Amino acid sequence: MSTASPSSAQEGPPPAAPRRPGLALVVIVGVELMLMLDMTIMNIALPDIREGLGFTPTGLAWVVNAFALTFGGLLLLGGRAGDILGRRRVFTVGVLVFTAASLIGGLAVSAEMLIAARALQGVGAALAGPSTLALLMTHFAEGAPRNKALAVYSTVTGSAMALGLLAGGVITFLASWRWVLLVNVPIGIVVAALVPLALREAERNEGRFDIAGALASTVGLTALVYGFLRAAEGAWGAPVTLACFAGGVVLLALFVLNEARASQPVMPLRLFAERSRAAGLLNMLLVPATLFAMFFFLVQYLQEVLKQSPITAGLSFLPMAVAVFGGAQIVLKLVPRTGPKPIAATGVALVSAAALWLTALSPDSGYLTGVLGPMVMFGIGVGCSVVPLNMVIVSGVPAEDSGAASGLLQALQQIGGALGLAVLVAVFGAASRGAEAAGEGPATVMTEGISGAFTVGIVFTLVALVATLVGIDGAKTKAAAAGGG
C-alpha cells in the first residue's frame, strides 16, 4: 500500500487556465447538473408513471435503476473512452446520446419503452459523466483554482438531487411526467453547441478498451439488482432469483480477476492502492445506497401517505437543497484549516443520524415532525461529505488515470445507489408484507416497510463512517487539499 502523499503522485505539467474559465465551468457543471437532476427528477413523477404505464410498486424501481445501472456500469468504460478518444469529443457524444434518449423516454407508450430509454440515457451519461470531472481537473490547476471549481461542482452535484425533486414536482404538476424527460432536449442541444467555445481537447493517451471488464461488471451488477427486486416481490427462493444472485457474484469475481490481469483495465486496481483514496471510494459506494432510498421512499410517503400534490412534494425537498448548499459553504471555509477528514466524518455521521430518525416514521408523523428534520440532516451531511471526499479521491491522480479515476468515483455512486436501492426495496417488500399480513392499512404497510429499509440503510452509512475515520490519513489529505505535498 502506497504511503506517498496524494499530491506527490501528480504527473505532468499543471493544467493551463481555460481561456473562458467561467464558461468552461458553466458547461462542465451544467452537464453534471443535467445528469444528476435525472437521478431524482423522475422520482417525483413515479406515482404518475406507475398509473400511466402500469408498473407494479416494486417494478417501479426499474425507472430509477435502469438509468443508474447503465450509468454506473459503463462509467468506467466511458472514462477510458475519454482518455483514448479525447475527453471533449466523448463528452459531446455523451450529451447528444443522453438528449436523444430523453426524447424517446418522453414519448414512451409502454413500461418497457420507458425502461429502455432510461437505460440509453445511462449510456449517454456514462460517456459524458466521467469527462465532466476529468475536464475540470485538466482545466483548473491543483490547489486553490481546482478546489474552488470542485466546490462549485460538488455543491451542484449534491443540491441537484433535491432540486431534481422540486423541478420534477413543478413539471409534473404544470404539464405531465413526460416533460420531466423532454426538458432535457433543449438543454442538451444548447450545451453541445457551447462545448467548442468553452472547452479545449485534452491530450489523448494511447490504449485500448477493456470491453470484457465493462460487460462483466455491468451484467453482473444488473443480475444482482434484478435478483433483489425479484426478492422484493417475495420470490427469495425462486430459481430465477437464486440464479441472478449466483451469476452476479460470479461475473463480478471474474471482473476483478480480469482487471488484475488486463494490460489496460477499465478499473485500474492501482487506484485503490492509496489508503485514503480507497476509503473515499468506499464512501462513494455506501452513502448513496441510503441516499437514493431516501428519495425513492420519501417521495412516495409524501404523495401516498400525506397526500401531497407533486408540486408540494417537490417543494418539500427544498430545505434539503438549501442545507446541501449551506453544508458546502461550511466546507469551503473549514477545509484549509482542518483538512477533508473531520468534515467528511461529520457529514457521514449526520447522514447516519438522519437515516436513524426515519426508522421512526409512521402514518401520523407528518411533514414537520417526521420528515423535515431528517431531510435537513441529510442535506447538511451530504454537503459536508461530498466536497471533501471528492478532494480526497481526485488529489494526486496521475494524468493518464484521471478519466478512469473520475469515472470510478461516479460509477461507485451510481452502483452503490442502484444496489443499495435494490437491497432496501427488498427489505421494504418483506417488512410491508409482514404488516399487510397483520391486517394493517395501506399507510401503515408503507411506513413499516420504510422503517425496515432504513434500519438496514444505517448499516451502510455506519460502515462508511468507520472507513472515513480509520482509512483517511488526515495529515496527508490536509496537505493535498491545501495544494501542498
N, C-alpha and C positions, 0 to 999 in steps of 0.2 A: 504494500500500500504506500502510495507516494506521500512523502512528508513535505514536499515543496509547497511554498506559498502559491495560492491560486494565481496570483498576478504574475508570478515568475514563469508560468507556462506559456504566456502570451508570446507568439512568434510573429515576425514580420513587422513592417513599419506601421505606426499608428495610422488610423484612417484619416483622410483629409476631410476637412469640414465641407458639408454639402454646399453647393452654390446657393441654393434656396433652402436653408435649414428648416424654416417654418413650414414651407410647402412639403418638403420631404417628410417631416414629422406628421403633418396632416394626412398625407396619403397613406403612410405606414399605419398610423393609429386608426385612420378611417376604415381601412380594410379589416384590421383586428376588431374594431368595434362592430362592423357588419357581421363578422363570423361569430363573435361572442354573443351578440344580440340574438343570433339564430339559435343558440343553445337554449334560451329561455323564452324567447318571444312566442314560440309555439305552445309553451306550457299553458299560458293563459287561455288559449283557444282550444285546449284539449276537450272540455265538455262539449263544445260546439262541433268539433271534428268527430268525436265519438258518435254523436247523434246524426251528423250529416253523412258519414261514410260507414257506419255500422261496426265500429270497433268494439271488442269486449273490454271490460275495465282493466284487466292485466295486459291484454294485447295492445292497449293504448301506449304502453311503454315503448313500443317499437317506433312510434313517431319521434321520440327522443333518441332512442338507441340506434336506429338505422343511420342517423347522422353521426352520432358520437363514435360508433364502431368503425365506419369507413374513414372518418376524420382521424381518429386516434390510430387505427390500424395501419393507415397508409402515410401518416405524417412523417415517419422515418424515411420512407422512400421519397416523399416529397422534399425532405431536407437534403437528401443525397442528390436528387434531380437538380435542385438549385445550385449545389456545389459544382456539378458536372456540366450542366447545360447553361448556366447563368441564372443568378437569382432573380434579376429583374424580369427576364423572359418567363421563367416558370411562375413567378408571382402574377404576371399579367394573364397567362393562360389559366391559372387557377381562378382568378377573379371572373374571367369570362365563362368558365365551366360552371362555377357557382351561380352566376347570373342566369344562365340558360336553365339550370336545374330548378331555380326558384320559379321561373316562368312555367315549367312543366308541372311543378307541385301546385302552383296556384290554380292551374287548370285541371287538377286531378278529378276523376269521376269515380274512383274506387279506392278502397283502402290500400290495395296492392300498388296502384299507380302512385299514391302519395308516398308510401314507404320506399318505392324505387327512386322517386325524385329526391327524397331525403338522403338516400344512400349516395346518389350522384352529387348532391350538394356537399356531402362529406368528402368525395373525391376532389372536388374543386377546392374545398377548404384545406385539404391535405397538401395540395400543391401551393396554395397561397400562404397558408399559415406559417410554416417554418421560415419562409422568406421574410415575413414581417420582422421577426426578431433578428434574423441574420442581417437584413438590410440596415436595421437600426444599429447593430454592432459595427458594421462596416462604414456607416455614415457619421458616427459620433465616436470620438476618441474616449478611451477608458479614463475614468476619473470623473470630474465634475460634469463635463458635457454629456457623457453617457449616463451618469446617474440621474441627471435631470430628465433626459429623454426616457430612461427606464421608468422613472417615477410617473411621468405622464402616461406612458404605455401601460404600466401596471394598474394605475388608477382607473383608466378607461376599461381595462380588462375586468377588474373587479366590479366596477359600477355597472358595466354593460349587462351583467346577468340580471340585476334588479331592474335596470332601466328597460331591459327587454320585456319584462312583465308589464311595466307601465305602458310601453309602446304597444304591446300586444293587446292590452285591455282597451286602449283608445281605438285602435284599428278595428278590433272585433266588434266593439260597440257601435262605431260610426259606419262601418262597412260590413265586412264578413271576415271569417278566418282566412279566406283565400288571399286577402290583401296583406296578411302577415307575411306571406311569401312574395307576392307580387311587388311589394315596396322595394325589394332588393334590386329589381331590374333597372330602374333609372339610376340608382346609386352606383351599381356595378359598372354601368356604361360610362358614367362621369369619371369614376376613379380610374378605369382603364385608359381613358383619354388623357388623364393628368400624369400618368406614370412617366412617359418620356420627358416631360418638363421638370419633374421633381427628382427623379432617381437616376443615378448612373449605374451602368452594369458593373458588377463586381468581377474581379479576375476569376476565371474558371479554373477548376482543378481537374486533372486527368483522372479517369476512373471508369468503373462500370457499375451497373445496377445489381443489387442483391435481390433479384426477383424471388428466389426461393425463400429467403428470410421474410420478405414482406408478405408473401402469400401464407406462409406458415403462421405468422403472428396474427394476421387478420382473420384467417379461417378458424384458428384455434380460439381466439377471443370470441368470435361470433358463436362458435359452438357452445362455449361456456355460458354466454349470455342467454342463448336460446334454451339451454338446459335449465337455468334458473327461472326463466319466465314460464317454461312448461311446469316447473315445480310450483310456481306461484299459483297455478290453477289446480293444484292438488295432485299432480302426477309425478311425485318424487320417485316412485319405484317403477315407473313406466320404462320399457326397453329403450324408447327413443331418448328419454331424459338421461338415463344412465349412459347410453352410447355418446350423447353430446358431452357429458362430463368427462368420460374416458378419452374421447377423441380430442377434446380441447386440451386436456393435460398433456397428452402425448405430443400434439402438434407444438405446444409451447415449449416442451422439453427439447424437441427437435430444433426449434427456433434458436434456443440458447446454444445448443451444440453447433448449429450452423454458423452462428455469429462468432463463436470461439475459433472456428476453423477458416472462415471466409477471409480472403485476402483483402477485400474491401466490404466489410459488413455494413448493413443498413443501420445497425445499432452498435457502434464500436464499444465493446465492453470496457475499454480503457477509460471511458468517461466516468465509470463507477469507481475507478482506482483511487481517486482523491476522496478522502473520507467525508469532508464537508459537503462536496457536491452530491455524493451518494445519499447523504441524509436529506439534503434538499429535494432530490428527485423522489425519494420515498414519500416525503410530504406531499409532493405534487400528485402522487398516486392515491394517497389515503384521504386527504382532506376533501377533495372533490367528491369522493364516494358518499360522504354525508351531505355535502353542499347541494349536489344535484338532487338528492332525495328530498331535501328541504323544499326546493322549488316545486318539485313534482307533487308532493303530498299537500303542501300548504295551499297551493292554487286550488286544488280540489276541495280542501277543507273550507276555504273561504267561500267558494261558489256553491258547494253542495250541502254544507252544514250551516254556515252562516248566511247563505242565500244572497251573497253579494253579486252584483252585476259584473261583467268582465271589466268594465272601466273602473269600478270601485275596487275590485280585487287588484287590478294593476296599480292603482293609486296607493293601495295598502302596502305595497313594497317600496314606495318612495322613501320612507325613512331609512330603509336598508341602504339604498343607493347613496343617500346623504352620509350615512355612517361609514360606508366604504371610503368615500372621498375624505371625510374627516380623519379616518384612520391613516390614510396615505399621507395626509399633510403632517400628522404627528411623526410618521416615519422619516419624512424629509428633514425634519428638524433634529431628530434624535440619532439617526444612523451615523453621522460623522462623529458623534461623541461616544456612542455605546457600541457601534458595530451592529451587524444584522441579527446576531444570535438572540439577545434578550428580547428584542422586539418581535421576532418571529415566534419565539416561545410564548410570549404573552398573547399574540394573535391566535395561535393554535389552542391555547388554554381557553380563550374566550369562545371559540367555536365549539369546544367540548362542553363548556357550561351551557351554551345555547341549546345544543342537542339534548342535554340532560333536562333542561327546562321543558322541552317539547314532549318528553315522555309523560308529562302530567296533563297533556291536552285532553279535553273532554268536550262533549256537545255543549256544555254550559260555560266553557272557558271565556268565549267572546274574544273580540279582536284586541281590546285594550289590555285585558288581564292575561290572555293566554298566548297571543301571537306577537304583538308589538315588541315586547321585551326581548324575546329570542331573536327576532329579526334584527334589531339594533345591535345585539351582541354578535350575531353572525356578521353583520356589516363591518363593525369595528375590527372584529377578528380577522376577516378577510383582508381589509385594508392594511392592517398591521403585519400580516404574514406574507402576502403575495409579493410586495415590493422587495423586502429583504431576502426572501427565498430566491427570487429571480436574480438578485445581485450575487448571491452565493453560487448559484448554478452556472451563470454565464461568465463569471470572473475567471480570467486566465485560460480560457479555452483556446487551444491552438487554432490559427486561422483556417487550416484545412478541415477542422472539425466543427466550425461554427454553425454550419447548416444542420449537421447531424445533432449537435447539442441543443439548438433551439427547437428542432423537430422533436427530439426526445422529451424535452421539457413539456411541450404542448401535447405530445402523444400520451404521456403519462396522465396529464389532466383529463383528457378525453377517455382514455381507457379506464382510469380509476372511477370517473363519473359513470361510465356505462356499466362496468362490472359492479360497482357499488350499488347503483340503482337497481340492477337486476337482483342482486342479493337481498336488498332491503324490500323490494317488491315481493320477493318470495316470502320473506318474514311477514310482511304485511298481509299476504294472502293467507298464511297459516293462522295468524292471530285473528284476522277478521272472520275466518271460517269458524274459529272457536267461539267467537262472540255471537255469530249468527246461529250456531247450533244451540247456544244457550237461550235463544229466543229474543236477543236484543234487537232494537230498532236500527234502521239504516245509519243514523248519525252515530250511535254508539259503536256499531260494527266498524265504521270508518275510523273513528278515533282510537279504538282498541288496536286496530291494525297499525295506525300511525305510531302509537306509543310503543308497540313491539318493534317496529322498524327502527326507531331512533334509539331504542335500548341497545341494539346491535351497532348502530351508527356511532355511538360513543366509543365503542371499542376501536374503530378505525382512527378516530381523532386522538385518542389517548396513546396509541402506538406511534402516531405521528409526533406527538409531543415528546415522547421518550426519545425518538430518533433525533429530534431537534436538540434536546438537552445533552444527549450523550455523543451524537455524531458530529455536530458542527463545532469546529475549532474557533472559538470566539476571537482570539488574538489575531489569527491569520486572516479571517474574514473581515475583521475590522480594518486591518491594513489594506486589504484589497478594495474595500468599499471607499476608502479614502484616496485610492489611486496610488497607494504605496506598494512596497514589495513584501 
